[in-house]
Amino acid sequence: MFHKIKNVFPIDDYKLSVQFSIGVTKIYDVKPLFEWKDVFNNLKNDDLFSQVFVDVGGCGIVWNDDLDLSCEELWENGIEVKTPFDGLISMADATNIWGLNESTLRKAISYGKLVNGVDVCKYGKQWVISMDAMKREYGIPK
């Protein structure tokens, strides 16, 4: 399964907090990369390290043209941490992950298949859906 990245934040001691679109957050330690390839030693510059961003499409993270990491590297070697937002995803991410149309989810809410306040909740204009409810109603994503 492809693990699309939603956000990345640099934290202390050359670690990254990586939020995946499936509602999972992992901490990735960059320090082992310093010994793996010399180019990663450039990240010891705190200014450069703090400039990390998610590349277009969420396939990885990037610092510059020479420094990047794939989403699979971050997923496989990151350590999962618990947050209050675990298992919550946006409606847009849910439709992409399950290959559904947004209207399918809106109808599921209006028909009570996805229960507002239990399975889904609207914040402003954004719907948030639990991964558990999506798995229950639409199965494991492919």
C-alpha positions as CSV (number, residue, x, y, z in Angstrom):
1,M,0.0,0.0,0.0
2,F,1.2,3.5,-0.9
3,H,1.5,5.7,2.3
4,K,0.9,9.2,1.1
5,I,2.4,12.0,3.4
6,K,0.1,14.8,4.5
7,N,2.5,16.9,6.7
8,V,6.1,16.8,8.0
9,F,7.5,18.8,10.8
10,P,11.1,19.0,12.0
11,I,11.5,18.3,15.7
12,D,14.5,18.2,18.1
13,D,17.6,16.0,17.7
14,Y,17.2,15.6,13.8
15,K,13.9,13.9,14.0
16,L,10.8,14.4,11.9
17,S,7.2,14.1,12.8
18,V,5.5,12.7,9.7
19,Q,1.7,12.7,9.3
20,F,0.4,10.2,6.8
21,S,-3.0,10.6,5.0
22,I,-4.4,7.5,6.6
23,G,-4.3,9.2,10.0
24,V,-1.1,7.8,11.3
25,T,1.8,9.8,12.7
26,K,5.4,8.5,12.8
27,I,8.7,9.9,14.2
28,Y,11.6,9.4,11.8
29,D,15.2,9.7,13.0
30,V,17.4,11.3,10.3
31,K,20.7,10.8,12.2
32,P,21.4,7.2,10.9
33,L,21.4,8.7,7.4
34,F,24.5,10.9,8.3
35,E,26.6,7.7,8.2
36,W,24.8,6.1,5.2
37,K,25.5,8.9,2.6
38,D,27.6,11.9,3.0
39,V,25.1,14.2,1.3
40,F,22.8,13.8,4.4
41,N,25.5,15.5,6.5
42,N,24.3,18.8,5.0
43,L,21.2,18.4,7.2
44,K,23.3,19.1,10.2
45,N,22.8,22.7,9.2
46,D,19.7,23.5,11.3
47,D,18.5,26.1,8.8
48,L,18.4,23.5,6.0
49,F,16.9,20.8,8.2
50,S,14.0,23.0,9.2
51,Q,13.2,23.7,5.5
52,V,11.8,20.2,5.0
53,F,8.5,20.0,3.1
54,V,6.2,17.4,1.5
55,D,6.8,17.0,-2.2
56,V,3.9,17.4,-4.6
57,G,1.6,14.4,-4.4
58,G,2.8,13.3,-1.0
59,C,5.2,10.7,-2.4
60,G,8.1,11.9,-0.1
61,I,9.7,14.8,1.6
62,V,12.3,17.2,0.2
63,W,14.9,19.6,1.5
64,N,16.5,20.6,-1.8
65,D,17.4,19.0,-5.2
66,D,19.9,16.7,-3.6
67,L,18.1,15.7,-0.4
68,D,14.8,13.8,-0.3
69,L,13.3,10.7,1.2
70,S,10.5,8.5,-0.1
71,C,7.2,8.0,1.8
72,E,8.0,4.3,2.0
73,E,11.3,4.9,3.8
74,L,9.5,7.1,6.3
75,W,6.7,4.6,6.8
76,E,9.0,1.6,7.1
77,N,11.6,3.1,9.4
78,G,9.5,5.6,11.3
79,I,8.2,4.8,14.8
80,E,4.5,5.2,15.2
81,V,3.3,7.6,17.9
82,K,-0.1,8.0,19.4
83,T,-1.9,11.4,18.9
84,P,-5.4,12.5,19.6
85,F,-6.0,12.6,15.9
86,D,-5.0,9.0,15.1
87,G,-7.4,7.3,12.7
88,L,-9.0,10.6,11.5
89,I,-8.8,11.5,7.8
90,S,-10.3,14.1,5.6
91,M,-13.1,13.3,3.2
92,A,-10.8,14.1,0.3
93,D,-8.2,11.6,1.5
94,A,-10.9,9.0,2.2
95,T,-12.2,9.3,-1.4
96,N,-8.6,9.0,-2.8
97,I,-7.6,6.0,-0.6
98,W,-10.8,4.0,-1.3
99,G,-11.3,5.2,-4.9
100,L,-14.8,6.6,-4.1
101,N,-16.6,9.7,-5.3
102,E,-17.2,12.4,-2.7
103,S,-20.9,12.2,-3.3
104,T,-20.9,8.5,-2.2
105,L,-19.7,9.6,1.2
106,R,-22.1,12.5,1.4
107,K,-25.0,10.1,0.6
108,A,-23.7,7.6,3.2
109,I,-23.8,10.4,5.8
110,S,-27.3,11.6,4.8
111,Y,-28.7,8.0,4.9
112,G,-27.1,7.3,8.3
113,K,-24.6,4.7,7.0
114,L,-21.9,7.0,8.4
115,V,-23.2,8.6,11.6
116,N,-22.5,12.3,12.1
117,G,-20.8,12.8,15.5
118,V,-19.7,9.1,15.7
119,D,-18.2,8.2,12.4
120,V,-17.8,11.6,10.8
121,C,-17.8,15.2,11.9
122,K,-17.8,18.5,10.1
123,Y,-15.4,21.3,11.1
124,G,-16.2,24.5,9.2
125,K,-16.3,23.3,5.6
126,Q,-14.2,20.2,6.2
127,W,-15.5,16.7,6.9
128,V,-13.4,14.4,9.0
129,I,-14.0,10.6,8.9
130,S,-12.7,7.8,11.1
131,M,-10.6,5.1,9.4
132,D,-12.5,2.5,11.4
133,A,-15.8,3.6,9.9
134,M,-14.4,3.6,6.4
135,K,-13.0,0.1,6.9
136,R,-16.3,-1.0,8.3
137,E,-18.4,0.3,5.4
138,Y,-16.0,0.0,2.5
139,G,-13.4,-2.6,3.5
140,I,-9.6,-2.4,3.6
141,P,-8.3,0.1,1.0
142,K,-6.3,-1.4,-1.9
